[in-house]
Amino acid sequence: MRPPFDIEFALKGIIGTASPVIGVITSFQEQIEWHLRIASLVVGLAVGVLSLVAIVRKLRRQR
């Protein structure tokens, strides 16, 4: 027969696993921020280009 599920043991395991992950994220925070800034710049440029294409298409249809 299996013993009952020990919630305290499970929480210790989750916390023990999450702690090093949080430490790694904290140590790479500057690099992560840099990647997020570059990604937002790329998305912004893509939206700008798509908006420009839509405006040009609309102007060509009016002629």
Phi, psi and omega in degrees: 000136181282143175288158180296155181294127182262105183294325180295319178296319180294318179296321177297321178294318179294314180294320178296330178278322183286330183300311178295326178297316178296323177297318178294316179299319180295320181289332179261018186301318182295318179293322178296318179297319179298316179295321178295322178295316179296318180297319179292325176296316179296317179296318178298318177295320179296318178295319178298316179295316179295323177294318178297318177298318180296320179294316179298316179298319180294319179294323179293325179291330183286340182284000000 
